[in-house]
């Protein structure tokens, strides 16, 4: 975990400034800088992360800036809309994570299966559960997309 690094939890050990990362204690320099980059055009971070770091957006586009300013205006005027939009973003990320986990489970079952997969009851159960979960996520995503479209229409009134 990089938590101690983000919070700059340093201490002196033998007159030397140190930081604990995992099980290791390493020397820390006050000149050390930690940069993380992303290719996301308009990234959203959890509040727990955002309060620990300084965010700089060097890839801002006019549309991205407009979206950020619109988000600030809507958050002031209609915090319920902005909160719902942020919740949809988090839910979308969770759905993608669940789909990835399903894919991994299917691949694991397929690689471990011996003989005819149609006779492997555990494989059939996993595939059945995966299909059900995938259908549920698909329905959630469709509802989320419609809700996001409605929120975006409401946000357009603040342009």
N, C-alpha and C positions, 0 to 999 in steps of 0.2 A: 504494500500500500504506500501511496505517496503522501498520505495525510500529514505526517510530520514535516515533510518538505513544504507543502502548501501553507501550513500554519507556522513555519519557521520555528519549530520546537527544538531550539539548540540548547546546549548546556556545555559547561566547561569540565574537561576531564584532563587532569595533569597539566593545567594551564593552557590547553588547546581547545578551541571551539569545536564541538562535535554535534552530530545529529544521529539519531537512531532510525534506520530504515530496515524494517523487518527484524531479523535477529542480529543484524550487524550494526556496529557503531563505527561511523566513518567521520573523518575530519571534514569540517565545514568551513568554507570561506565566505566572508561577508560580501565578496565580489561575485559570488555565484548567482547566476540568473537562470531561470527555468522557463522555457518557451514551449508551448504546445500549439500546433497548427491544425486546421481543419479545412476541408474542401467544401464544406457546407456553405451555401450562399447566405443563409440567415439562421445561424444555429441558435437553439434554445437550450439553456442549461438549467439544471435543477437549482433552486435557490440555495441549497446547501453548498453547491459548488461555486455559484456565482459570488457569494460573499467572501470566499477564500482567495479569489484570484482577481486580477485586473484583466478585463476583456478588451481587446483592441480588434477592430474589424477593418482590415486593410483592403478588403475586396468589396467594399460597399458600392452598390450600383444605385442609380437614381431610383429604380423600382424598390430595391432593398431599403434604402433610406426612407422612401415614402411609406413603405410597410411598417418600418420601425416607428416613425412619427405617428402614423395612423394608430398603431398599437398603443402608444403613449396617450394619445388623445382619447381613444375609446376606453382605455383603462381608467381615465379620470372621469369621463362622462357616464360610461356604462361598464363598471367593473365586472358585472355578471357576465357580459359577453366576452370580455377578454379572458376571464377566468375559465369560461367554458371552452374557448378556443385553445388555451394552453392545456386544459385537461384532455382535449381531443388529440393534441400533439403527443402527449405522454401516452395516451391509450394506443395511438397508432404505433408508437415505438414498442410498446409492450406486445401488441399483436404481431409485429414483425419478429420480435424475439421468440414468441411462442411458435410461429411458423418455422423458424430456423431450428428450434428444438425438435419439432415434429419431423422435419426433414432428416435431422441427425439420427433420430430414433428409427426411422424407416430404413435409412442406409445401414445402420447397425444391425437391424433385424435381417435385412437382405444379405449382408456379408456373413452373418453368423448362421444363416439358414443352410441346412444340409438336405440334399435331395429335393423333392417336389415341395415348393413353398406352399402350395394349396393344401398340403396335408399337415403343415405346421400350425397348430392351433394358436400358439402364442403370437406367431407372425400375423395370422389372420386377425387376432384380437387387436394387436398394435395398429395394424392398417385400418381396421374399422374405427378404432378410437381416433386415429389421426384424421380420418375422413370426416368424422363428426366434429372434431375440434376445428378443422379447416373450414367446414361449412359454417360453424358458429362465428368464427373470426371473419369470414367473408360477409356474413350478415351484419356484424358489428361495423365493419369497414364501410359497407354501403350506407348504413345509417349515419356513421360519422362523416362521410363525405357529404351527405345531404345536409346534415346539421352545420358542417363547416361552410357549405355554400350559403345557407341561410344567414349565418353569422357574418360572412363576408359581404352579403348584400346589405345587412344592417350597418356594417362598418362603412360601406360606401357613402352613406348619408353624411359622414363626417369629413368627406373630401372637400 
